[in-house]
Amino acid sequence: MENFANSFPIVRGLLGNSDEVRLALLSAAWKKAAGGPLEKRTAIHRFSDGKLTIAVENKSWQRNLKEYTTELLFKLNSLMGERTVETIEFEVVPELFADSLTTESLKNRIDEPVELSSELLLSLGKIQDEELRKQILATAVAGAKRFRATK
């Protein structure tokens, strides 16, 4: 995890600081910060002006996760290499979790190709660490598919 976390500022430097890049990095960081079962029961929903909105299945998850906001903020910002997230809000979005929808099952349910910006794809080509490049690309694709599924 440490090598992966140390690479976030480098990746951001290569790809720029656009919302698309920040969201892709935050998605990867969330998986590391939340870990295991929590990562499977939550989803990054939105990020704007330093506010990260995490989708949760129900009010129980929302209430319980609020207790860990400070810890999660610290972990996310540590992974990002700078204070990217100012606040975290947990929003109940049950439709994202209907039939146990997770990022993995969404990937399998949506077969159409995903459009990513040419800027992101060109920037990804500059990343020499193949594993990191694959992880960022997979995160961007999963985020685009999740976004499409919620429309």
Salt bridges, closest charged atoms under 4 A:
ASP19 OD1 - ARG22 NH1 2.99
GLU57 OE1 - ARG41 NH2 2.24
GLU71 OE2 - LYS75 NZ 3.43
GLU82 OE2 - ARG12 NE 3.53
GLU86 OE1 - ARG83 NE 2.94
GLU89 OE1 - LYS51 NZ 3.09
GLU91 OE2 - HIS45 NE2 3.99
GLU91 OE1 - ARG46 NH2 2.52
GLU104 OE1 - LYS107 NZ 3.66
GLU112 OE1 - ARG148 NH1 2.60
GLU130 OE2 - LYS134 NZ 3.23
